[in-house]
């Protein structure tokens, strides 16, 4: 099992108390592109060419579970090969 697989399993099993750096790494490894905030915003926007949904995740410590669950759902959608 690779480090990425371990990180994914850790995040899926416990979506609470995940730091932004780990979630960012996981999303980028699955092909998401990140647009950093501008002018005072702390929300990062993640895009993927195969998905229509845009993930917006605030840079907070820890990230709320709802944002982590949305990111997991987007990754699962990619694995299934479907479009959202």
C-alpha positions in Angstrom: 0.0 0.0 0.0 1.4 3.4 -1.0 1.6 6.5 1.1 -1.2 8.0 -1.0 -3.4 5.0 -0.4 -2.7 5.2 3.4 -3.6 8.9 3.4 -6.8 8.3 1.5 -7.8 5.5 3.8 -7.0 7.6 6.9 -9.1 10.5 5.5 -12.1 8.3 4.6 -12.1 6.5 7.9 -12.0 9.7 9.9 -13.0 12.9 8.0 -12.6 15.0 11.2 -9.3 16.7 12.2 -7.8 16.6 8.7 -5.3 19.3 8.1 -5.4 21.3 4.9 -2.0 20.2 3.7 -3.0 16.5 3.6 -6.3 17.1 1.8 -4.6 19.4 -0.7 -2.0 16.7 -1.4 -4.7 14.1 -1.9 -6.7 16.2 -4.3 -3.7 17.2 -6.4 -2.6 13.5 -6.7 -6.0 12.8 -8.2 -5.6 15.4 -10.8 -7.3 18.4 -9.3 -6.0 21.9 -10.0 -6.0 24.5 -7.2 -6.7 28.2 -7.5 -5.5 30.1 -4.5 -7.6 32.9 -3.0 -7.0 36.5 -3.9 -7.5 39.6 -1.9 -8.4 38.5 1.6 -10.2 35.2 0.9 -9.1 32.1 2.6 -11.0 29.7 0.4 -9.2 27.5 -2.1 -11.0 26.3 -5.3 -10.3 22.9 -6.8 -11.1 22.0 -10.4 -10.9 18.8 -12.3 -11.4 18.6 -16.1 -13.6 15.5 -15.9 -16.0 17.1 -13.3 -18.3 20.0 -13.5 -18.4 20.6 -9.8 -16.0 23.0 -8.2 -14.8 22.2 -4.7 -14.3 25.2 -2.4 -12.4 24.4 0.7 -11.6 27.0 3.4 -8.0 27.1 4.7 -8.9 26.3 8.3 -7.4 24.1 11.0 -8.9 21.5 11.2 -11.1 21.4 8.1 -14.7 20.7 8.8 -15.9 17.2 8.0 -18.4 18.4 5.4 -15.7 19.8 3.2 -13.7 16.6 3.5 -16.7 14.4 2.7 -17.3 16.5 -0.5 -13.7 16.0 -1.5 -14.0 12.3 -1.0 -17.2 12.1 -3.0 -15.5 14.0 -5.9 -12.6 11.5 -5.8 -15.0 8.6 -5.7 -16.8 10.0 -8.7 -13.5 10.1 -10.6 -12.8 6.5 -9.7 -16.2 5.5 -11.1 -15.5 7.4 -14.2 -18.7 9.5 -14.0 -19.3 13.1 -14.4 -21.0 15.2 -11.8 
